[in-house]
Amino acid sequence: MSLLIAAVLLMGQTKPPALTIPEPVPPLALSDEAISQPRWAIRPVPQFPIRALSNGIAGGEVVVRCVTTAEGGLDACSVVSETPEGYGFAEEALRASSAARVQGEGGTQVRFRVRFILAD
């Protein structure tokens, strides 16, 4: 986090970028049995990617698919989509997903959206 704050301060901003909590993917976006509104015990908390920040990208969005474990963790996570591509949003969404926990049975597929937005 200190690297992120240092990068923000070097770019002339006075406060670190705001992070957003993942939002469920609308149910109509699913074509399979994945749960699009997981019940979070611990939500993923991503950091804004330095690569995006240093390239002037103000926001991004990633849709992630995972399988729940018996302990509530997320396993076998993969990126369904990333916008814009190539600025580190996918990698950061996957990193944040590794610390998240959901309620429910293990072995269930979940799909969720992670949005990244810089504060003004």
Contacts in CASP RR format, 6 or more apart in sequence:
PFRMAT RR
TARGET T0000
AUTHOR 0000-0000-0000
METHOD contacts of the structure
MODEL  1
MSLLIAAVLLMGQTKPPALTIPEPVPPLALSDEAISQPRWAIRPVPQFPI
RALSNGIAGGEVVVRCVTTAEGGLDACSVVSETPEGYGFAEEALRASSAA
RVQGEGGTQVRFRVRFILAD
1 16 0 8 1.000
1 47 0 8 1.000
3 50 0 8 1.000
4 16 0 8 1.000
4 17 0 8 1.000
4 47 0 8 1.000
4 48 0 8 1.000
4 50 0 8 1.000
4 53 0 8 1.000
5 16 0 8 1.000
7 50 0 8 1.000
7 53 0 8 1.000
7 54 0 8 1.000
8 15 0 8 1.000
8 16 0 8 1.000
8 17 0 8 1.000
8 53 0 8 1.000
11 53 0 8 1.000
11 54 0 8 1.000
15 119 0 8 1.000
16 48 0 8 1.000
17 48 0 8 1.000
17 53 0 8 1.000
17 117 0 8 1.000
17 118 0 8 1.000
17 119 0 8 1.000
18 117 0 8 1.000
18 118 0 8 1.000
18 119 0 8 1.000
19 45 0 8 1.000
19 46 0 8 1.000
19 47 0 8 1.000
19 48 0 8 1.000
19 116 0 8 1.000
20 114 0 8 1.000
20 115 0 8 1.000
20 116 0 8 1.000
20 117 0 8 1.000
21 43 0 8 1.000
21 45 0 8 1.000
22 40 0 8 1.000
22 43 0 8 1.000
22 44 0 8 1.000
22 112 0 8 1.000
22 113 0 8 1.000
22 114 0 8 1.000
22 115 0 8 1.000
23 112 0 8 1.000
23 113 0 8 1.000
23 115 0 8 1.000
24 36 0 8 1.000
24 37 0 8 1.000
24 38 0 8 1.000
24 112 0 8 1.000
24 113 0 8 1.000
25 36 0 8 1.000
25 63 0 8 1.000
25 111 0 8 1.000
25 112 0 8 1.000
25 113 0 8 1.000
26 36 0 8 1.000
27 36 0 8 1.000
27 37 0 8 1.000
29 36 0 8 1.000
30 36 0 8 1.000
30 111 0 8 1.000
32 109 0 8 1.000
33 109 0 8 1.000
34 65 0 8 1.000
34 109 0 8 1.000
34 110 0 8 1.000
34 111 0 8 1.000
35 108 0 8 1.000
35 109 0 8 1.000
35 110 0 8 1.000
35 111 0 8 1.000
36 110 0 8 1.000
36 111 0 8 1.000
36 112 0 8 1.000
38 68 0 8 1.000
38 102 0 8 1.000
38 110 0 8 1.000
38 112 0 8 1.000
39 102 0 8 1.000
39 103 0 8 1.000
39 104 0 8 1.000
40 100 0 8 1.000
40 101 0 8 1.000
40 102 0 8 1.000
40 103 0 8 1.000
41 72 0 8 1.000
41 101 0 8 1.000
41 102 0 8 1.000
41 103 0 8 1.000
42 99 0 8 1.000
42 100 0 8 1.000
42 101 0 8 1.000
43 100 0 8 1.000
44 93 0 8 1.000
44 96 0 8 1.000
44 97 0 8 1.000
44 99 0 8 1.000
44 100 0 8 1.000
44 112 0 8 1.000
44 114 0 8 1.000
45 96 0 8 1.000
45 99 0 8 1.000
46 92 0 8 1.000
46 93 0 8 1.000
46 95 0 8 1.000
46 96 0 8 1.000
46 114 0 8 1.000
46 116 0 8 1.000
47 92 0 8 1.000
47 96 0 8 1.000
48 59 0 8 1.000
48 92 0 8 1.000
48 116 0 8 1.000
48 118 0 8 1.000
49 87 0 8 1.000
49 88 0 8 1.000
49 89 0 8 1.000
49 91 0 8 1.000
49 92 0 8 1.000
49 116 0 8 1.000
51 86 0 8 1.000
51 87 0 8 1.000
51 88 0 8 1.000
52 59 0 8 1.000
52 60 0 8 1.000
52 87 0 8 1.000
52 88 0 8 1.000
52 89 0 8 1.000
52 116 0 8 1.000
53 118 0 8 1.000
55 87 0 8 1.000
57 84 0 8 1.000
57 87 0 8 1.000
58 117 0 8 1.000
58 118 0 8 1.000
59 89 0 8 1.000
59 115 0 8 1.000
59 116 0 8 1.000
59 117 0 8 1.000
59 118 0 8 1.000
60 82 0 8 1.000
60 83 0 8 1.000
60 84 0 8 1.000
60 87 0 8 1.000
60 89 0 8 1.000
60 115 0 8 1.000
60 116 0 8 1.000
60 117 0 8 1.000
61 81 0 8 1.000
61 82 0 8 1.000
61 83 0 8 1.000
61 89 0 8 1.000
61 113 0 8 1.000
61 114 0 8 1.000
61 115 0 8 1.000
61 116 0 8 1.000
62 79 0 8 1.000
62 81 0 8 1.000
62 82 0 8 1.000
62 83 0 8 1.000
62 89 0 8 1.000
62 90 0 8 1.000
62 92 0 8 1.000
62 93 0 8 1.000
62 113 0 8 1.000
62 114 0 8 1.000
62 116 0 8 1.000
63 79 0 8 1.000
63 80 0 8 1.000
63 81 0 8 1.000
63 82 0 8 1.000
63 111 0 8 1.000
63 112 0 8 1.000
63 113 0 8 1.000
63 114 0 8 1.000
64 77 0 8 1.000
64 78 0 8 1.000
64 79 0 8 1.000
64 80 0 8 1.000
64 93 0 8 1.000
64 94 0 8 1.000
64 97 0 8 1.000
64 111 0 8 1.000
64 112 0 8 1.000
64 113 0 8 1.000
64 114 0 8 1.000
65 77 0 8 1.000
65 78 0 8 1.000
65 79 0 8 1.000
65 80 0 8 1.000
65 109 0 8 1.000
65 110 0 8 1.000
65 111 0 8 1.000
66 74 0 8 1.000
66 75 0 8 1.000
66 76 0 8 1.000
66 77 0 8 1.000
66 78 0 8 1.000
66 97 0 8 1.000
66 109 0 8 1.000
66 110 0 8 1.000
66 111 0 8 1.000
67 74 0 8 1.000
67 75 0 8 1.000
67 76 0 8 1.000
67 106 0 8 1.000
67 107 0 8 1.000
67 108 0 8 1.000
67 109 0 8 1.000
67 110 0 8 1.000
68 74 0 8 1.000
68 75 0 8 1.000
68 102 0 8 1.000
68 104 0 8 1.000
68 105 0 8 1.000
68 106 0 8 1.000
68 107 0 8 1.000
68 108 0 8 1.000
68 109 0 8 1.000
68 110 0 8 1.000
69 75 0 8 1.000
69 106 0 8 1.000
69 107 0 8 1.000
70 105 0 8 1.000
70 106 0 8 1.000
70 107 0 8 1.000
71 101 0 8 1.000
72 101 0 8 1.000
72 102 0 8 1.000
72 103 0 8 1.000
72 104 0 8 1.000
72 106 0 8 1.000
73 100 0 8 1.000
73 101 0 8 1.000
73 102 0 8 1.000
74 97 0 8 1.000
74 98 0 8 1.000
74 100 0 8 1.000
74 101 0 8 1.000
74 102 0 8 1.000
74 110 0 8 1.000
77 94 0 8 1.000
77 97 0 8 1.000
77 98 0 8 1.000
79 90 0 8 1.000
79 93 0 8 1.000
79 94 0 8 1.000
80 111 0 8 1.000
82 89 0 8 1.000
82 90 0 8 1.000
82 93 0 8 1.000
83 89 0 8 1.000
89 114 0 8 1.000
89 116 0 8 1.000
92 116 0 8 1.000
93 114 0 8 1.000
96 114 0 8 1.000
97 114 0 8 1.000
102 110 0 8 1.000
END
